[in-house]
Structure formats: C-alpha cells, structure tokens
Amino acid sequence: MTWRNVITETSQTVVIPLLNQERDKAITVLLVGCNPLSDQDELHLNMLEKHASVACARVQAIHKSHQKPPLSPSLLQSHNALLHLSVSDQDYSELDRNILQLCGELFDLDAASLQLKVINYLQEKTQSQCSCLLLVSEDNHQLFCQVVGDKVLEEEISFPLMFGRFGQVVEKKKSITLQDISAEERRQLSSMLGCDISSMLCVPVVSRATGQVVALACAFNKQNGQRHTEADEHAIQHCFCYTSTVLTSTLAFQKEQKLKVDCQALLQVAKNLFTHLDDVSVLLQEIVAEARNLSDAEICSVFLLDRVSHELVAKVFDGGVVSDEEREHT
C-alpha cells in the first residue's frame, strides 16, 4: 500500500495508510492537507507514518491485554444449564439468598476458616456426608488438602497432580464421579476421609481471572445412598462463581504473610551469625540452632567437607560440638 496524492490548484491532500505489524492490512488512514511536497517533506511524512504505525500497534496491544478472558467451557456450560433448569423463581431466589449470606461470612484472613464455611455450605446444598477442596499448587504439580469435612487438618495432605483421574479433571475442566476412578484411587480417598465412599462428585473450580483450574471441589456420600445429580454439580459451580476469588486471594495473602515471616527469620539468622564470626565452633552451633528452629526439626547436624580426605566430617551434632576423637566420617 502506498500514498495517494490528491492535488488541486492551491493545495495538496496526501492519503497515508497505516498498516498492521504484518503489513498486509490497513488499520487506519492519515489525511494530510499541505502545499506541494518537497523531498524533505516526504522524508518527514515517512517518519510520521512509521511512528504512527507503532503507536497504533501499541494501542491495539494494550486494548487486547485489558479484555477479559472468555468464560471457560465448564463455567459457560454451568451458566447455561442454570438458566435452563426446571426450577421455580422461588428456588432461584432462595439459592441467591443463601450464596449472598455465605459471601457475607467470608471475612476471615485464614484460608482454612474460609474453606470450612464453603465446605459446610456445599455439604448442605448437595446433601453430602463429607466434602473437601483439593487445591492446585501454583506450579501445577501438586494437589493439597487443608480441610476435610468440618475438620482442619494438622498437616495438609498433598499428592502429585497426575494422581489418577484428578489430573485429567484439572486439564479437561470436566467433572467426574465415583464411577470414573479406579479401586486404588477410591481406597486412597477413603483413607484420607476416614470413611468408606459410596458416591462422589468432583467439580473443577475455575478462576474467572485466569481461566485456569485452581481447585477441585469434592462431595462424598450423598444422603440416603443416592448418587449426586446434575443439580448438585450446578450448585457447586454456582457457589464458586462467587467465592473462588475470595479463596484464591486469601490463599495468596496467606502465602505472602508466610514468606514475610520466613524472610524476617532469615534476616535474624544472618544477624545472629555475623556476631559469631570470630569463633567457628560457636558459629556452627548457631547455624544448627537456627536451622532446627526454621525447619521444626528435632535433631540437626553440620557436616564439613575435609578437602584432603574428601570426606564429610560431623563437626556439630544436635547442638553440641563434636571433639576430634568423636568425629564421624562419611
């Protein structure tokens, strides 16, 4: 595409198309009214064309980056299905009132407390004996669980993301039931829950900001020996349309707080160590003590590398200095 000149008796109009990055399509047109152009004027207009093209490309890129991502298939299906469920207006308003009340109670800064409230809500709405949230780690390599039913676990349970069918739920964003998992997976879930499983519904929780699965909501053992229904799945998806952002934000805040505490502890360790640089034995004891505190370990030791024998020597063991006669070699 080239310029086009429209010349009259007293003036000249130059039409300059601005092209996209591939330079195969015009995205806008510059109209310049001027006197007959000199060679210098044409150079200036060439420069103007290049600057304007770059500016337009940047504006388009910014516009695209601020556009919201489209709804994921699972969320879109859930929304459409909710619209076509054969329930009365009273049922809809009751569901909305319940979720509004739940959202009003999600003010805790502790992620486990928030999960307890959401899980209790899910158990009530799906008429399940037990529920839990399997959270997806940020590196997408693990699932971990902090709350089961009405109990906050003392130590969170974690397992690889590709554990059975659960990895496929994260990847494909489609719900599964008890019939979709193997006997071994069922046994491990029963061990985690502390009870036998007669029915299960596992629904992916999709972040509205990123479109990625951030958790798996699992409901177990529907009352009266029944199986979970499509309405149960929609109730879970409806719940997390409003609560997933609160949960993910609280988890992120909790992680930042933990990182802050860890950094402060490391700074204190560095400060303590610098005060004992004149005595290696005392310095090593301080290293062991701080390592034990940071890791909550019962026993710690420091092994130094003997550059002559290429052996590791236990210089400090469980906070005490090892004498030359007592040194352990490995």
Secondary structure as a PSIPRED ss2 file (coil, helix, strand):
# PSIPRED VFORMAT (PSIPRED V4.0)

   1 M C   1.000  0.000  0.000
   2 T C   1.000  0.000  0.000
   3 W C   1.000  0.000  0.000
   4 R E   0.000  0.000  1.000
   5 N E   0.000  0.000  1.000
   6 V E   0.000  0.000  1.000
   7 I E   0.000  0.000  1.000
   8 T C   1.000  0.000  0.000
   9 E C   1.000  0.000  0.000
  10 T C   1.000  0.000  0.000
  11 S C   1.000  0.000  0.000
  12 Q E   0.000  0.000  1.000
  13 T E   0.000  0.000  1.000
  14 V E   0.000  0.000  1.000
  15 V E   0.000  0.000  1.000
  16 I E   0.000  0.000  1.000
  17 P E   0.000  0.000  1.000
  18 L E   0.000  0.000  1.000
  19 L E   0.000  0.000  1.000
  20 N C   1.000  0.000  0.000
  21 Q C   1.000  0.000  0.000
  22 E C   1.000  0.000  0.000
  23 R C   1.000  0.000  0.000
  24 D C   1.000  0.000  0.000
  25 K C   1.000  0.000  0.000
  26 A E   0.000  0.000  1.000
  27 I E   0.000  0.000  1.000
  28 T E   0.000  0.000  1.000
  29 V E   0.000  0.000  1.000
  30 L E   0.000  0.000  1.000
  31 L E   0.000  0.000  1.000
  32 V E   0.000  0.000  1.000
  33 G E   0.000  0.000  1.000
  34 C E   0.000  0.000  1.000
  35 N C   1.000  0.000  0.000
  36 P C   1.000  0.000  0.000
  37 L C   1.000  0.000  0.000
  38 S C   1.000  0.000  0.000
  39 D H   0.000  1.000  0.000
  40 Q H   0.000  1.000  0.000
  41 D H   0.000  1.000  0.000
  42 E H   0.000  1.000  0.000
  43 L H   0.000  1.000  0.000
  44 H H   0.000  1.000  0.000
  45 L H   0.000  1.000  0.000
  46 N H   0.000  1.000  0.000
  47 M H   0.000  1.000  0.000
  48 L H   0.000  1.000  0.000
  49 E H   0.000  1.000  0.000
  50 K H   0.000  1.000  0.000
  51 H H   0.000  1.000  0.000
  52 A H   0.000  1.000  0.000
  53 S H   0.000  1.000  0.000
  54 V H   0.000  1.000  0.000
  55 A H   0.000  1.000  0.000
  56 C H   0.000  1.000  0.000
  57 A H   0.000  1.000  0.000
  58 R H   0.000  1.000  0.000
  59 V H   0.000  1.000  0.000
  60 Q H   0.000  1.000  0.000
  61 A H   0.000  1.000  0.000
  62 I H   0.000  1.000  0.000
  63 H H   0.000  1.000  0.000
  64 K H   0.000  1.000  0.000
  65 S H   0.000  1.000  0.000
  66 H C   1.000  0.000  0.000
  67 Q C   1.000  0.000  0.000
  68 K C   1.000  0.000  0.000
  69 P C   1.000  0.000  0.000
  70 P C   1.000  0.000  0.000
  71 L C   1.000  0.000  0.000
  72 S C   1.000  0.000  0.000
  73 P H   0.000  1.000  0.000
  74 S H   0.000  1.000  0.000
  75 L H   0.000  1.000  0.000
  76 L H   0.000  1.000  0.000
  77 Q H   0.000  1.000  0.000
  78 S H   0.000  1.000  0.000
  79 H H   0.000  1.000  0.000
  80 N H   0.000  1.000  0.000
  81 A H   0.000  1.000  0.000
  82 L H   0.000  1.000  0.000
  83 L H   0.000  1.000  0.000
  84 H H   0.000  1.000  0.000
  85 L C   1.000  0.000  0.000
  86 S C   1.000  0.000  0.000
  87 V C   1.000  0.000  0.000
  88 S C   1.000  0.000  0.000
  89 D H   0.000  1.000  0.000
  90 Q H   0.000  1.000  0.000
  91 D H   0.000  1.000  0.000
  92 Y H   0.000  1.000  0.000
  93 S H   0.000  1.000  0.000
  94 E H   0.000  1.000  0.000
  95 L H   0.000  1.000  0.000
  96 D H   0.000  1.000  0.000
  97 R H   0.000  1.000  0.000
  98 N H   0.000  1.000  0.000
  99 I H   0.000  1.000  0.000
 100 L H   0.000  1.000  0.000
 101 Q H   0.000  1.000  0.000
 102 L H   0.000  1.000  0.000
 103 C H   0.000  1.000  0.000
 104 G H   0.000  1.000  0.000
 105 E H   0.000  1.000  0.000
 106 L C   1.000  0.000  0.000
 107 F C   1.000  0.000  0.000
 108 D C   1.000  0.000  0.000
 109 L C   1.000  0.000  0.000
 110 D C   1.000  0.000  0.000
 111 A H   0.000  1.000  0.000
 112 A H   0.000  1.000  0.000
 113 S H   0.000  1.000  0.000
 114 L H   0.000  1.000  0.000
 115 Q H   0.000  1.000  0.000
 116 L H   0.000  1.000  0.000
 117 K H   0.000  1.000  0.000
 118 V H   0.000  1.000  0.000
 119 I H   0.000  1.000  0.000
 120 N H   0.000  1.000  0.000
 121 Y H   0.000  1.000  0.000
 122 L H   0.000  1.000  0.000
 123 Q H   0.000  1.000  0.000
 124 E H   0.000  1.000  0.000
 125 K H   0.000  1.000  0.000
 126 T H   0.000  1.000  0.000
 127 Q C   1.000  0.000  0.000
 128 S E   0.000  0.000  1.000
 129 Q E   0.000  0.000  1.000
 130 C E   0.000  0.000  1.000
 131 S E   0.000  0.000  1.000
 132 C E   0.000  0.000  1.000
 133 L E   0.000  0.000  1.000
 134 L E   0.000  0.000  1.000
 135 L E   0.000  0.000  1.000
 136 V E   0.000  0.000  1.000
 137 S C   1.000  0.000  0.000
 138 E C   1.000  0.000  0.000
 139 D C   1.000  0.000  0.000
 140 N C   1.000  0.000  0.000
 141 H C   1.000  0.000  0.000
 142 Q E   0.000  0.000  1.000
 143 L E   0.000  0.000  1.000
 144 F E   0.000  0.000  1.000
 145 C E   0.000  0.000  1.000
 146 Q E   0.000  0.000  1.000
 147 V E   0.000  0.000  1.000
 148 V E   0.000  0.000  1.000
 149 G C   1.000  0.000  0.000
 150 D C   1.000  0.000  0.000
 151 K E   0.000  0.000  1.000
 152 V E   0.000  0.000  1.000
 153 L E   0.000  0.000  1.000
 154 E E   0.000  0.000  1.000
 155 E E   0.000  0.000  1.000
 156 E E   0.000  0.000  1.000
 157 I E   0.000  0.000  1.000
 158 S E   0.000  0.000  1.000
 159 F E   0.000  0.000  1.000
 160 P E   0.000  0.000  1.000
 161 L C   1.000  0.000  0.000
 162 M C   1.000  0.000  0.000
 163 F C   1.000  0.000  0.000
 164 G C   1.000  0.000  0.000
 165 R C   1.000  0.000  0.000
 166 F H   0.000  1.000  0.000
 167 G H   0.000  1.000  0.000
 168 Q H   0.000  1.000  0.000
 169 V H   0.000  1.000  0.000
 170 V H   0.000  1.000  0.000
 171 E H   0.000  1.000  0.000
 172 K H   0.000  1.000  0.000
 173 K C   1.000  0.000  0.000
 174 K C   1.000  0.000  0.000
 175 S C   1.000  0.000  0.000
 176 I E   0.000  0.000  1.000
 177 T E   0.000  0.000  1.000
 178 L H   0.000  1.000  0.000
 179 Q H   0.000  1.000  0.000
 180 D H   0.000  1.000  0.000
 181 I C   1.000  0.000  0.000
 182 S C   1.000  0.000  0.000
 183 A H   0.000  1.000  0.000
 184 E H   0.000  1.000  0.000
 185 E H   0.000  1.000  0.000
 186 R H   0.000  1.000  0.000
 187 R H   0.000  1.000  0.000
 188 Q H   0.000  1.000  0.000
 189 L H   0.000  1.000  0.000
 190 S H   0.000  1.000  0.000
 191 S H   0.000  1.000  0.000
 192 M H   0.000  1.000  0.000
 193 L H   0.000  1.000  0.000
 194 G C   1.000  0.000  0.000
 195 C C   1.000  0.000  0.000
 196 D C   1.000  0.000  0.000
 197 I C   1.000  0.000  0.000
 198 S C   1.000  0.000  0.000
 199 S C   1.000  0.000  0.000
 200 M E   0.000  0.000  1.000
 201 L E   0.000  0.000  1.000
 202 C E   0.000  0.000  1.000
 203 V E   0.000  0.000  1.000
 204 P E   0.000  0.000  1.000
 205 V E   0.000  0.000  1.000
 206 V E   0.000  0.000  1.000
 207 S C   1.000  0.000  0.000
 208 R C   1.000  0.000  0.000
 209 A C   1.000  0.000  0.000
 210 T C   1.000  0.000  0.000
 211 G C   1.000  0.000  0.000
 212 Q C   1.000  0.000  0.000
 213 V E   0.000  0.000  1.000
 214 V E   0.000  0.000  1.000
 215 A E   0.000  0.000  1.000
 216 L E   0.000  0.000  1.000
 217 A E   0.000  0.000  1.000
 218 C E   0.000  0.000  1.000
 219 A E   0.000  0.000  1.000
 220 F E   0.000  0.000  1.000
 221 N E   0.000  0.000  1.000
 222 K E   0.000  0.000  1.000
 223 Q H   0.000  1.000  0.000
 224 N H   0.000  1.000  0.000
 225 G H   0.000  1.000  0.000
 226 Q C   1.000  0.000  0.000
 227 R C   1.000  0.000  0.000
 228 H C   1.000  0.000  0.000
 229 T C   1.000  0.000  0.000
 230 E H   0.000  1.000  0.000
 231 A H   0.000  1.000  0.000
 232 D H   0.000  1.000  0.000
 233 E H   0.000  1.000  0.000
 234 H H   0.000  1.000  0.000
 235 A H   0.000  1.000  0.000
 236 I H   0.000  1.000  0.000
 237 Q H   0.000  1.000  0.000
 238 H H   0.000  1.000  0.000
 239 C H   0.000  1.000  0.000
 240 F H   0.000  1.000  0.000
 241 C H   0.000  1.000  0.000
 242 Y H   0.000  1.000  0.000
 243 T H   0.000  1.000  0.000
 244 S H   0.000  1.000  0.000
 245 T H   0.000  1.000  0.000
 246 V H   0.000  1.000  0.000
 247 L H   0.000  1.000  0.000
 248 T H   0.000  1.000  0.000
 249 S H   0.000  1.000  0.000
 250 T H   0.000  1.000  0.000
 251 L H   0.000  1.000  0.000
 252 A H   0.000  1.000  0.000
 253 F H   0.000  1.000  0.000
 254 Q H   0.000  1.000  0.000
 255 K H   0.000  1.000  0.000
 256 E H   0.000  1.000  0.000
 257 Q H   0.000  1.000  0.000
 258 K H   0.000  1.000  0.000
 259 L H   0.000  1.000  0.000
 260 K H   0.000  1.000  0.000
 261 V H   0.000  1.000  0.000
 262 D H   0.000  1.000  0.000
 263 C H   0.000  1.000  0.000
 264 Q H   0.000  1.000  0.000
 265 A H   0.000  1.000  0.000
 266 L H   0.000  1.000  0.000
 267 L H   0.000  1.000  0.000
 268 Q H   0.000  1.000  0.000
 269 V H   0.000  1.000  0.000
 270 A H   0.000  1.000  0.000
 271 K H   0.000  1.000  0.000
 272 N H   0.000  1.000  0.000
 273 L H   0.000  1.000  0.000
 274 F H   0.000  1.000  0.000
 275 T C   1.000  0.000  0.000
 276 H C   1.000  0.000  0.000
 277 L C   1.000  0.000  0.000
 278 D C   1.000  0.000  0.000
 279 D C   1.000  0.000  0.000
 280 V H   0.000  1.000  0.000
 281 S H   0.000  1.000  0.000
 282 V H   0.000  1.000  0.000
 283 L H   0.000  1.000  0.000
 284 L H   0.000  1.000  0.000
 285 Q H   0.000  1.000  0.000
 286 E H   0.000  1.000  0.000
 287 I H   0.000  1.000  0.000
 288 V H   0.000  1.000  0.000
 289 A H   0.000  1.000  0.000
 290 E H   0.000  1.000  0.000
 291 A H   0.000  1.000  0.000
 292 R H   0.000  1.000  0.000
 293 N H   0.000  1.000  0.000
 294 L H   0.000  1.000  0.000
 295 S H   0.000  1.000  0.000
 296 D C   1.000  0.000  0.000
 297 A C   1.000  0.000  0.000
 298 E C   1.000  0.000  0.000
 299 I C   1.000  0.000  0.000
 300 C C   1.000  0.000  0.000
 301 S E   0.000  0.000  1.000
 302 V E   0.000  0.000  1.000
 303 F E   0.000  0.000  1.000
 304 L E   0.000  0.000  1.000
 305 L E   0.000  0.000  1.000
 306 D E   0.000  0.000  1.000
 307 R C   1.000  0.000  0.000
 308 V C   1.000  0.000  0.000
 309 S C   1.000  0.000  0.000
 310 H C   1.000  0.000  0.000
 311 E E   0.000  0.000  1.000
 312 L E   0.000  0.000  1.000
 313 V E   0.000  0.000  1.000
 314 A E   0.000  0.000  1.000
 315 K E   0.000  0.000  1.000
 316 V E   0.000  0.000  1.000
 317 F E   0.000  0.000  1.000
 318 D C   1.000  0.000  0.000
 319 G C   1.000  0.000  0.000
 320 G E   0.000  0.000  1.000
 321 V E   0.000  0.000  1.000
 322 V C   1.000  0.000  0.000
 323 S C   1.000  0.000  0.000
 324 D H   0.000  1.000  0.000
 325 E H   0.000  1.000  0.000
 326 E H   0.000  1.000  0.000
 327 R C   1.000  0.000  0.000
 328 E C   1.000  0.000  0.000
 329 H E   0.000  0.000  1.000
 330 T C   1.000  0.000  0.000
